[in-house]
Amino acid sequence: MADKVKVWFDPEADYLEVQFRDAPGFMRATANDAVMERVDEEGHVLGFSVLGVSRFNKDRPLEAELMTGT
């Protein structure tokens, strides 16, 4: 069985958000200034967002580390 993810892209804001699970949570900064992770109260990753998507070069992928748990 495949897992479902939700993906939103706002071209005006140049903003992408990916949600792995629908649950209450909050955004938390990562080591990459363009990437925020959405986590629940226990620190489990619910998704992530990327600001300024169009500035990334297609030949050089964006890399970010999402932390799990606390």
Protein Blocks (a to p, Z undefined) as FASTA:
>chain_A
ZZdddddddfklopacddfbdcdddddddfblkbccdddfkopafbdcdehklmpcfklc
cdddddedZZ
